[in-house]
Amino acid sequence: MRLLVTGGCGFIGSNFIRYILQHYDPEFVTNVDALTYAGNIDNVAGLAEQYGERYEFLNADIANTDLIDEVMRKHHFYAVINFAAESHVDRSINSPRNFIHTNVAGTGVLLDAARRHGVRRFVQISTDEVYGSLGPEGRFSEQSPLDPSSPYSSSKAGADLLALAFHKTFGLEVLVTRCSNNYGPYQFPEKLIPLMILNALRDRKLPVYGDGQNVRDWIHVEDHCSAIVAVLLNGRPGQVYNVGADCEMKNLDLVGMILDYLRKPKELIEFVTDRLGHDRRYAIDSMKIREELSWKPLHRIDQALPSVIDWYIANRAWWEKLVS
């Protein structure tokens, strides 16, 4: 079985490639990534040497129809797993155009090519941010209305709807996963957890938006990867699967955990002006994937966060290239 993984040099995509090559032999992976700001070739360092012909990398923009057609003609892919996306909310506010190009137009190119070249399955990797913001109670289910708050989340919602329309119109076996906030190794340093870790290691201020009471539902990236595999292999076409680990935390409490582990003072925290359209709370109801596909997360953030912090400490050469 050969898989086309797009955005495989990003945080979640690179972890997924490592996960599936390690746990599922003899799957073959073609990794297509445009290597924009968050696509880091160092995230997949050593894979070609370790796995030989089971892994190949191509530098390409998923919105380039000719290049994607060329990739599809080269191999008979069983599935496309589309991680490729511009993903940082702040960047989407400053420059929405790039997000529309990759997240919407690029997804459309992939879907059309997959349909024309006989790809069996298409897994669209999305986000819980398409649902918007929650109050203090309740969780997002797959039936929750889409109510995106930023150019990023709206572009992802548009891509989800486009993908599901390809299932209804053309019969392509599309599956959509919407996951809560990920953490783990190889995460781009502008994201909350690595940013706080790296600033604390360098005794720099830790910028916390607003009052720090925004709540996020956290999942270890390895648990997310195992969920994607479950959906890829056994999910029902045309369905959306929410993926979460029931680990809600206020941003300020999470930052406090990082400082405590590193034995750094709370005085490093600096409250900054809140982000435009900053959703207050996310929480995911993941009962559907647990019951239908017998999936469950294996990590809790209070237990797994120390090992993630240790990874950034041990891999200073990796992140020093990415930060100023």
N, C-alpha and C positions, 0 to 999 in steps of 0.2 A: 504494500500500500504506500503510495507516494502522496505527501501532503504539500500543498502550497501555503506557506505561512507568510503573510504580509506583515510588515512592521516587526520583523523578527529580531531587529537589533535594538528595539526599545526594551523597557523594563519588563513588562509582562510577557511580551513576545519572546524575548531571549530566554526567560525562565521556562516558558512553555517548551521551546525547542530542546533545551537541556533535559527537561522532565520526560518528554516523550521518547527521545533518543535513548535515555538511560533505562526507562521502564518498559518500552515496547519495541522489541527487536523482532523483525527487521524493518521497521518503518523507515521510509526515506523522506527527507525534508528538503524542500527548496525554499530558501529564505529570500524574499524580495523586500528591500528596504531602500528608501531614497536617501537615508542618512542625513535627515534634517537635524535640527538642534538636539533633539532627544534620542535620535538614532545613533548609537555608539558602537562602532565595529569592535571595540574592546569587550563588549558584552558577550560576544560569541567567540572570543579568542580561544583557540585550541580545538574547536569543534571539528574543523576539517581534518586536522591531524589525528584526532581521536577516533572519528567515525568514518573517515575515508569517503567512499562513494555514497554513503548514506546521507551525507549532508553537502549542500552546495549553497553558495551565496551569490545573489545578483543585485547589483546596485541599480534600482529603477524606481520611477515614480508610478504609483498604481493608477494615476489618472492618464498615463500615456497609453493610449489604445494600442498602438503598434507594438510597443514593447511587451505589453501584457499578452497580446495575441501570440507573439513569438515565444514567450515562456510557456503558454498553454499548448502550443503546437509541439514543443520539444518533449513534453511528458504527458502521459495519461494520468491526470491527477484524480485520486478518489475524492478529495475534498480540498476546499479553500477555507482557511481559518484567518479571518481578517482582523488583525490587531492594528493595522496601519491607521494612525490618527494623530492629528495635532490635538493635544490633550490638556494643556494648561489653561485654566479659566482666565487668569490675568492676561495671558497672551491673546486669548480670543477677544477680550474686551478691547485691547489695543490694536489688534489687526484681525478682524473677522474673516477677511478674504481667504487667507491660507487655510482656515478651518473648513470653509465651504469647498475649496478646491480638493482637499484630501478626503475629508470625512464624508462629503456628499457625492461630488463628481467622481472621486476615486472609487468609492464603493459601487457606484453605478457602472463604471467601466469593468470592474471585477465581476459583478453579477452578470453582465451581458456576455462577457468572455466565457464565464463558467457555463452559461446556458448553451452557447454555441459550440463549445468544445467538449461537451459531454461530461462535465464534472458531476459527480454523484451528489455531494453534499456541500453546503455553504454555511459556515458558522460565523455569524456576525457578532463580534465582541463589543458589547455596549457598556453602559454605565447606569447606576441607579440615579444619576443626576438628571436623567430624562424625565423623572417623575416630579422634579421640583423640590419644594421644601415641605417638611412635616411640622406639625405642632408638637407639643410635649408627649402626645400619646399616639399609639398606632404604628403600623409598619406598611411599607409599600408591598403590594402584591402584584402579580402579573396583570391583574385587572385594574390596577390604579390608572387613572387618566394621565396622559403625558402633559407635563406643565413645565417645560424647561425654562431656566432663568437666565442663561448666558448664551452667547453665540456658540460656545463649545457644546453645551448640552443640547441646544436646539439643532446643531448640525448632526449630533449623534442620533437624536430622535428622528430627524429626517432620513438618515441612513437606515435606521431600523425599519421604518415604514416602507422605504424603497425595497429593502430586502424581502420583507414579508409580502409585498406586492408581486415580486418575482415568483414567489411560491404560488400565490393565488392565480396569477396570470399564465405562467409558463410551466408550473409543476416542479420547479427546481426545489430540491429538498433543503429549504432554508431553515436554520435554527438560530435564535437570538439569545445570547446570555447577557444579563444585566447584573453587574457585580458591584458590591460595596467597595469602599476604599481599600486598596492593596498596600501592603508593606513587605519589605524583604530586600535581598541583595540586588545590586545593579539598578536601583531606583535613581532617576535623574535628580541631582541635588537641589533643584528648585522646589521639589515636593516637600510637604510638611515634615515628615519624619526624618528624611536624610538632611534636610536643611537645618533642623534643630540639632541633630547629632553633630554635624560638621561645624556649625557655629559654636556649639558648646565645647567641642574638642579644641577649638582655636580661641576660646575665651572671648568670643564675639557676642553681641547682643542677639537674642532670639526674638524675632519680630512675630507677635501674635496679633491677629486681626481682631478689632473691636474689643469686646470684653472677654474673649476667650471661651465663651460658653457655648459656642457652636458644637453640635454633637455629630460625630461620624461613626459609622459601623465598620469596624476594621476586620480584614481577613488577610491571612498570610498568603503570599503569592503562590506558594506550592499548593495550598488548598484550592485556590482558584484554578490552577492548572489541572488538578485532578478532576475538578468539576467540568472543565471544558472537554476533557477526554470522555467523561461519562456522557455528555451531551452529544459529542461527535459520534460516538459508537452506538448509543442506544436512545438518544432523544427522538421525540416524535416530530416529523417535519411540520413546519408552519407554526411551531410553538415558541413561546418565550419562557426562559427559565431564569428566575432570580437566584443569585448566588450570594450568600452571606454567612457569617459565622457567629451571629448574635453577640458581638463584642462592641457595644456602644460605649463611646467615651467622649467626654468634653475635651476640646482641644487643649485647654489649659491643664487638665489633669494628665493628658498624654505627655505634654511638654515637661510637666513636673516629674513624671516617671523617668524620662530621659536624663534630666538633670540629677535626679537622685542616684541613678545607676552610675553616672559618670562622676558623682561627688562634686558637682558644680553648684554654685549658689543660685538661689531663685532670683537674685538681683539681676541676673543676666536677661531675664524676661523683659521685653519692651513692647508695650501695647501700641499698636499703630492703627491709623485710620482704617475702618472696615472696608472690605472690598465691595464694589458695586454689585448689587444683586446677590449678596452672599446668603445662600440658603442656611436656615437655622439648624435644621436637624434632618439627618437621613437615617433610616432603619429599614432593613430588608427582611421580608418574610420569605424564607427559602424552603418552606415545607414541600412545595411541588417537586423540586429536584431531589429532595431527600426521600420522599415517598415513592416517586416514579422510578428513580434511577439508583436508589439505595446509596446515595452519596452523603457524606458528612465530613465536616472539617476536622482536622486533627490537631490544630494549633489554637491556643488562646493567646491574646496579645500580652497579657501579664506574664505568661510563661515564655513566649517566643521572642519578645522584644529584646531581652538581653543578648541573645545570640545574633540578632540582626545588628545591634549596636557593635558587638564584637567584630562582625564582618567588616563594617566600615573602618573600625580601628585597624584591622589586619590588612585592609586593601587601600591604604592611603595613596599608593601610586595610581590606582584606578581613578579616584575622585579628585586628586590634585590637578589632573589635566582639565577638569570640567569647571573648577571654581576659581575665583580671583581672590 
